[in-house]
Amino acid sequence: MNKPWNEQTGIVTGAASGIGQRIAEQLAQRGVHLALFDRNYEQLLSVAGQLPGKHELFAIDICNEEKVSEAVIQAAKRNGCIDILVNCAGITGKTSIKSHETDTTDVKAVFDINFMGSYFTSKHVLPWMIKNNYGRILHIASIAGKEGNAGMLAYSASKAAVIGMTKVQGKEYGGYNITVNALAPAVIRTAMVDAMPDAQVKYMTDKIPMQRCGTLQEAADMACFIISPENSFSTGFTFDLSGGRATY
Ligand SMILES: NC(=O)c1ccc[n+]([C@@H]2O[C@H](COP(=O)([O-])OP(=O)(O)OC[C@H]3O[C@@H](n4cnc5c(N)ncnc54)[C@H](O)[C@@H]3O)[C@@H](O)[C@H]2O)c1
């Protein structure tokens, strides 16, 4: 199937800020009809107001499986299908702390959003994709999930779990014309990174051979390729966006 962009429906989580916002903008410009999920409704409203086209907004916490399920059903029924899911909602939790200093509640909260949230959205979207024998899922992971960033146990381990889920789902749905991939960026200056301690950001950026941060546009361009109909023979894979930090 080679459905044109303007006949597709997509869900983007974390669309009110940063990478999710830029991906939503790129998809809206291509004519994709969007269902945008974010817990920050005020910001989501303002972002959506600037997008071309008319889109559905869901002020939900992606850790709430019931709400995720309801929102997916609503979006799918209104549009008859869900072709694309991009999971961008995520948090770092506390950083610049060693494993023995971590707070269990914080580690669980990071896993709830970064892993469970992406598990919930994909779990509820997949039946619609199976029904239509088409789908493109992209989980935004992180270089931290591939390499492990010291000082970031919860974040690194939760993103490693996302990479593990991507490998499993890629294998499970290969026969349904559904691809499931991940993207592993290094550092891109967003609100999430700006909220981190300077020392932690320096640790991460110092490891990038290109000696710069990635840009939102680079992330969105690669995301749009990964979820395009043309990207039809790569699945279960974690695409690199790390300025040379990871070469695998
Ligand atoms: N910026 C980077 O350097 C970088 C690098 C690697 C990976 N990532 C990943 O990319 C994704 C986007 O990050 P970003 O830098 O754009 O962050 P951001 O903080 O700019 O945006 C994250 C968005 O997710 C939303 N969100 C958070 N928790 C939520 C929840 N429980 N339910 C619904 N919405 C929720 C926030 O409201 C926000 O709008 C994250 O998964 C992040 O881990 C970012």
PDBQT file of the ligand as one rigid body, heavy atoms in Angstrom, charges set to zero:
ROOT
HETATM    1  N1  LIG A 301      15.824  16.425  23.574  1.00  0.00    +0.000 N 
HETATM    2  C1  LIG A 301      16.751  15.464  23.561  1.00  0.00    +0.000 C 
HETATM    3  O1  LIG A 301      17.966  15.713  23.598  1.00  0.00    +0.000 OA
HETATM    4  C2  LIG A 301      16.340  14.033  23.492  1.00  0.00    +0.000 A 
HETATM    5  C3  LIG A 301      17.325  13.072  23.237  1.00  0.00    +0.000 A 
HETATM    6  C4  LIG A 301      16.959  11.748  23.155  1.00  0.00    +0.000 A 
HETATM    7  C5  LIG A 301      15.658  11.384  23.304  1.00  0.00    +0.000 A 
HETATM    8  N2  LIG A 301      14.706  12.323  23.548  1.00  0.00    +0.000 N 
HETATM    9  C6  LIG A 301      13.329  11.887  23.730  1.00  0.00    +0.000 C 
HETATM   10  O2  LIG A 301      12.496  12.563  22.821  1.00  0.00    +0.000 OA
HETATM   11  C7  LIG A 301      11.190  12.672  23.379  1.00  0.00    +0.000 C 
HETATM   12  C8  LIG A 301      10.758  14.138  23.320  1.00  0.00    +0.000 C 
HETATM   13  O3  LIG A 301      11.642  14.890  24.141  1.00  0.00    +0.000 OA
HETATM   14  P1  LIG A 301      11.748  16.472  24.074  1.00  0.00    +0.000 P 
HETATM   15  O4  LIG A 301      13.178  16.797  24.264  1.00  0.00    +0.000 OA
HETATM   16  O5  LIG A 301      11.035  16.963  22.887  1.00  0.00    +0.000 OA
HETATM   17  O6  LIG A 301      10.996  16.855  25.437  1.00  0.00    +0.000 OA
HETATM   18  P2  LIG A 301       9.969  18.021  25.802  1.00  0.00    +0.000 P 
HETATM   19  O7  LIG A 301      10.003  18.117  27.268  1.00  0.00    +0.000 OA
HETATM   20  O8  LIG A 301      10.250  19.232  24.993  1.00  0.00    +0.000 OA
HETATM   21  O9  LIG A 301       8.548  17.419  25.328  1.00  0.00    +0.000 OA
HETATM   22  C9  LIG A 301       7.980  16.313  25.966  1.00  0.00    +0.000 C 
HETATM   23  C10 LIG A 301       6.462  16.449  25.904  1.00  0.00    +0.000 C 
HETATM   24  O10 LIG A 301       5.910  15.270  26.493  1.00  0.00    +0.000 OA
HETATM   25  C11 LIG A 301       4.817  15.644  27.302  1.00  0.00    +0.000 C 
HETATM   26  N3  LIG A 301       4.602  14.625  28.334  1.00  0.00    +0.000 N 
HETATM   27  C12 LIG A 301       5.471  14.251  29.305  1.00  0.00    +0.000 A 
HETATM   28  N4  LIG A 301       4.920  13.312  30.075  1.00  0.00    +0.000 NA
HETATM   29  C13 LIG A 301       3.689  13.078  29.601  1.00  0.00    +0.000 A 
HETATM   30  C14 LIG A 301       2.631  12.201  29.972  1.00  0.00    +0.000 A 
HETATM   31  N5  LIG A 301       2.733  11.403  31.039  1.00  0.00    +0.000 N 
HETATM   32  N6  LIG A 301       1.500  12.197  29.249  1.00  0.00    +0.000 NA
HETATM   33  C15 LIG A 301       1.357  13.021  28.180  1.00  0.00    +0.000 A 
HETATM   34  N7  LIG A 301       2.326  13.885  27.783  1.00  0.00    +0.000 NA
HETATM   35  C16 LIG A 301       3.476  13.899  28.473  1.00  0.00    +0.000 A 
HETATM   36  C17 LIG A 301       5.211  16.988  27.895  1.00  0.00    +0.000 C 
HETATM   37  O11 LIG A 301       4.077  17.710  28.353  1.00  0.00    +0.000 OA
HETATM   38  C18 LIG A 301       5.912  17.634  26.701  1.00  0.00    +0.000 C 
HETATM   39  O12 LIG A 301       5.002  18.375  25.920  1.00  0.00    +0.000 OA
HETATM   40  C19 LIG A 301      11.280  12.117  24.801  1.00  0.00    +0.000 C 
HETATM   41  O13 LIG A 301      10.843  10.788  24.818  1.00  0.00    +0.000 OA
HETATM   42  C20 LIG A 301      12.755  12.184  25.094  1.00  0.00    +0.000 C 
HETATM   43  O14 LIG A 301      13.141  11.228  26.050  1.00  0.00    +0.000 OA
HETATM   44  C21 LIG A 301      15.022  13.645  23.648  1.00  0.00    +0.000 A 
ENDROOT
TORSDOF 0
